[in-house]
Amino acid sequence: MASSLITPQTCPTPFASIAESMPPNVFAVMDDKIARVVAQGEDVIDLAKGNPDAYPAQFIRDVAKRAVDDPLNARYTAFDGKPTYLQAAAGWYEREHGVTLDWPTQVFAVVGAVDALAGLYAILIDPGDAVAFADPYYPSYHCMARMCRAEEVLLPALADRGFLPDLDAVPARTWDHVKMLVLNYPNNPTGAQAPLGFLQHAVELARRHRFVIVHDYAYCGLGVGGLGVAASDVQQHSLLEIPGALDVSVEVCSLSKMYAMAGWRAGFVAGNAAIIDCLKHYHYQMCSMITGNVQDAGAVALNSDQSCVAELADLYARRRRIVAEGLEYAGLDVFNSPGGIYVWAKVPDGWDGNRMADCLLDKARVAVLPGSCFGAVGRDYIRLSLLKPQEQLQQAVGRISAALK
């Protein structure tokens, strides 16, 4: 009997079940769509991605360059992260948030926020466990839940509540079933920020119903003010500032947006020592550590006076005004978001976010993400990135206005 042939286009054995559960990456899908338009010779202004156009401050780059010449940085770094990097993260928490951490047990270095989130899902979630997060959400929360075969408990975050979910609307029996609550403030995609009262209530619920809170704090320091308030005066509080939070939660921090170090891949997790310890042991087996010279640069950034972060926040606040005013002139209802690096806008009646995004790419040659990429609540919204120079943002809103009017 002739055996079946294996061709380069087939896998000789069935893929694992996780491969069948992977949703498409919404950012990669949009990249492909933009690339097809650009290949036709069109000039597209890409406001779909959260990829910083800023550059790390000079003092950060100088340390990174010098550290490349350190022979020790050509070696594998310590499993937990360099002590100087972990100490800098703990010092940053003390100075910026008044939170005292034991750096050997309550801080862990990771290669960016998604690296941390993937590890936390892996160590905390079994098939059938319940994961709760706000809708709209960062797509990775949904995708990781799918791949873990978890039950998703979506918490609608609607405009009339400033895009914060109503935690009291969730029945106690549902909270009893939840294993992990993922929070994300400043929020992607909406830019919402959570007041201390909201965070305190979340910690109370976690303690009462015995679930873990994972706070994705990737946009820390990038409050943009709003309503005439300076960006420096409106910054999101850390979840770990709440008394008792260390008993039930961890916070995921990234250097990508705070210091415009997205391509350098560096972050850290802080919080509950037992969760940090388990995450470390998972990471030892499944992941790699941050490049040595990047840790050296990150330590200097964290130990600085944070004026470079404040400058970025003020830059994004100015850009936000340009985009928000331009979209409102074009007839869109823009959320006056106090944080983050995006503009979240409701499309006019009779449209939805998908149709609007397609129209803007086709007619205005401006790429934006439809809100449906971030969940059901985002169906009638679009998300625009502020990570382009002011001139391009002005050009983009001019194109949008012309296309819609």
Residue pairs with C-beta under 8 A, 6 or more apart in sequence:
6 12
17 149
18 147
21 146
21 147
21 149
22 143
22 146
22 147
23 139
23 142
23 143
23 146
25 139
25 143
26 139
26 369
26 373
27 48
27 49
27 139
27 369
30 48
30 49
30 367
30 369
31 48
31 49
33 361
33 367
34 44
34 46
34 48
34 361
34 367
37 44
37 361
37 365
38 44
42 365
43 365
44 361
44 365
44 366
44 367
45 365
45 366
45 367
45 388
45 392
45 395
45 396
45 399
46 367
46 385
46 388
47 366
47 367
47 368
47 384
47 385
47 388
47 393
47 396
48 367
48 368
48 369
48 383
48 385
49 385
49 387
50 188
50 257
50 341
50 342
50 385
50 387
51 262
51 385
51 387
52 256
52 257
52 260
52 262
52 387
53 387
53 388
53 389
54 260
54 312
54 315
54 387
55 61
55 260
56 64
56 259
56 260
56 261
56 264
56 297
56 301
57 259
57 301
57 304
57 308
59 300
59 304
60 259
60 261
60 297
60 300
60 301
60 308
61 297
63 296
63 297
63 300
64 264
64 293
64 294
64 296
64 297
67 73
67 292
67 293
67 296
67 297
68 293
70 292
70 293
70 296
72 292
73 291
73 292
73 293
73 296
74 292
75 292
76 289
77 289
77 290
77 291
77 292
77 295
78 289
79 280
79 283
79 284
79 289
80 86
80 104
80 108
80 109
80 280
81 107
81 108
81 109
81 268
81 289
81 290
81 295
82 109
82 292
82 295
82 296
82 299
83 103
84 295
84 296
84 299
85 109
85 268
85 290
85 295
85 296
85 298
85 299
85 302
86 103
86 104
86 107
86 108
86 109
86 268
87 103
87 299
88 298
88 299
88 300
88 302
88 303
89 101
89 103
89 107
89 109
89 253
89 268
89 270
89 302
90 101
90 102
90 103
90 106
90 107
90 270
91 302
91 303
92 302
92 303
93 99
93 100
93 101
93 238
93 240
93 270
94 100
94 101
96 221
96 238
96 306
97 237
97 238
97 240
97 241
98 241
99 238
99 240
99 241
101 107
101 240
101 270
102 273
105 273
105 276
105 277
106 246
106 270
106 271
106 272
106 273
106 276
107 268
107 269
107 270
107 276
108 268
108 269
108 270
108 276
108 279
108 280
108 283
109 266
109 267
109 268
109 289
109 290
109 295
110 116
110 119
110 252
110 267
110 268
110 269
110 283
110 287
110 290
111 265
111 266
111 267
111 287
111 288
111 289
111 290
112 254
112 256
112 265
112 266
112 267
113 216
113 218
113 252
113 253
113 254
113 256
113 267
114 140
115 265
115 267
115 287
116 252
116 267
116 268
116 269
116 279
117 140
117 141
117 144
117 182
117 214
117 216
117 252
118 140
118 144
119 279
119 282
119 283
119 286
119 287
120 180
120 214
120 250
120 252
120 269
120 275
120 279
121 131
121 144
121 145
121 147
121 148
121 150
121 180
122 148
122 282
122 286
123 275
123 278
123 279
123 282
124 179
124 180
124 212
124 275
125 131
125 145
125 148
125 150
125 179
125 180
126 148
127 148
127 149
127 150
128 149
128 150
128 151
129 148
129 150
129 151
129 179
129 180
130 150
130 151
130 152
130 153
130 174
130 177
130 178
130 179
130 180
131 141
131 145
131 148
131 150
131 151
131 152
131 153
131 178
131 179
131 180
131 181
131 182
132 152
132 153
132 154
132 155
132 170
132 178
132 180
132 181
132 182
132 211
133 141
133 142
133 152
133 153
133 154
133 155
133 181
133 182
133 183
133 184
134 154
134 155
134 156
134 157
134 163
134 164
134 165
134 183
134 184
134 187
135 154
135 155
135 156
135 157
135 165
135 374
135 375
135 376
135 377
135 378
136 157
136 163
136 187
136 189
136 190
136 371
136 374
136 375
136 377
136 378
136 381
137 154
137 182
137 184
137 374
137 375
138 184
138 188
138 189
138 216
138 374
139 373
139 374
141 182
141 184
142 152
142 375
145 151
145 152
150 179
151 177
153 170
153 174
153 177
153 178
154 375
154 376
155 165
155 166
155 167
155 169
155 170
156 165
156 166
156 377
157 163
157 164
157 165
157 187
157 190
157 192
157 377
158 377
159 335
159 346
162 192
163 187
163 190
163 192
163 335
163 337
163 344
164 192
164 194
164 198
167 198
167 201
167 202
167 205
168 201
172 209
175 205
175 208
175 209
175 211
176 209
178 209
178 211
179 211
179 212
180 211
180 212
180 213
180 214
181 202
181 205
181 206
181 211
181 212
181 213
181 214
182 213
182 214
182 215
182 216
183 194
183 199
183 202
183 213
183 214
183 215
183 216
183 239
184 215
184 216
184 218
185 192
185 193
185 194
185 215
185 217
185 219
185 236
185 339
186 192
186 193
186 219
186 220
186 222
186 223
186 236
186 338
186 339
186 340
187 193
187 219
187 339
187 340
188 218
188 219
188 340
188 342
189 342
189 344
189 369
189 371
189 373
189 374
189 378
189 381
189 383
190 335
190 337
190 340
190 342
190 344
191 224
191 335
191 337
191 338
191 339
191 340
191 341
191 342
191 343
191 344
192 335
192 337
192 338
192 339
193 223
193 234
193 236
193 338
193 339
194 236
194 237
195 237
196 237
196 241
196 242
199 237
199 239
199 241
199 242
199 245
200 242
202 213
202 239
203 213
203 239
203 242
203 243
203 244
203 245
203 248
203 249
204 244
205 211
206 212
206 213
206 248
206 249
207 244
207 247
207 248
211 248
212 248
212 249
212 250
212 272
212 275
213 239
213 245
213 248
213 249
213 250
214 249
214 250
214 251
214 252
215 238
215 239
215 249
215 250
215 251
215 252
216 252
217 236
217 238
217 239
217 251
217 252
217 253
217 254
218 252
218 253
218 254
218 256
218 257
218 267
219 236
219 257
219 339
219 340
219 341
220 235
220 236
220 238
220 253
220 258
221 235
221 258
221 306
221 309
221 310
221 312
221 313
222 231
222 257
222 258
222 309
222 312
222 313
222 316
222 339
222 340
222 341
223 231
223 234
223 235
223 236
223 313
223 338
223 339
224 231
224 234
224 313
224 316
224 317
224 320
224 337
224 338
224 339
224 340
224 341
225 231
225 233
225 234
225 317
225 338
226 234
226 336
226 337
226 338
227 336
229 338
230 314
230 317
231 310
231 313
231 314
231 316
231 317
232 310
232 313
232 314
234 338
234 339
235 313
235 339
236 339
238 251
239 245
239 249
239 251
240 246
240 249
240 251
240 270
240 271
245 271
246 271
246 272
246 273
247 272
248 272
249 271
249 272
250 269
250 270
250 271
250 272
250 275
250 276
250 279
251 269
251 270
251 271
252 267
252 269
253 267
253 268
253 269
253 270
254 266
254 267
255 261
255 264
255 266
255 267
255 298
255 301
255 302
256 262
256 264
256 265
256 266
256 267
257 341
258 301
258 309
258 312
259 298
259 301
259 308
259 309
260 312
261 294
261 297
261 298
261 301
264 291
264 294
264 297
264 298
265 290
265 291
265 294
266 290
266 294
266 295
266 298
269 276
269 279
270 276
290 298
301 308
316 341
316 386
318 390
319 386
319 388
319 390
319 393
320 337
320 343
320 386
322 390
322 393
322 394
322 397
323 343
323 384
323 386
323 393
323 396
323 397
324 334
324 336
324 343
325 397
326 393
326 394
326 396
326 397
326 398
326 400
326 401
327 334
327 343
327 345
327 384
327 397
327 400
328 334
329 397
329 401
330 397
330 400
330 401
330 404
330 405
331 348
331 404
331 405
332 345
332 346
332 347
332 348
332 382
332 404
333 345
333 346
334 343
334 344
334 345
334 346
335 343
335 344
335 345
335 346
337 343
337 344
341 385
341 386
341 387
342 383
342 384
342 385
342 386
343 383
343 384
343 386
344 371
344 381
344 382
344 383
345 381
345 382
345 383
345 384
346 380
346 381
347 353
347 355
347 356
347 380
347 381
347 382
351 380
352 370
352 372
352 379
352 380
353 370
353 371
353 372
353 378
353 379
353 380
353 381
353 382
354 370
354 372
356 368
356 370
356 382
357 367
357 368
357 369
357 370
357 382
359 403
359 404
360 366
360 367
360 368
360 382
360 400
360 403
361 367
361 368
363 403
364 396
364 399
364 400
364 402
364 403
365 399
366 396
366 399
366 400
368 382
368 383
368 384
369 382
369 383
369 384
370 378
370 381
370 382
371 377
371 378
371 379
371 380
371 381
371 382
371 383
372 378
372 379
373 383
374 383
384 396
386 393
388 396
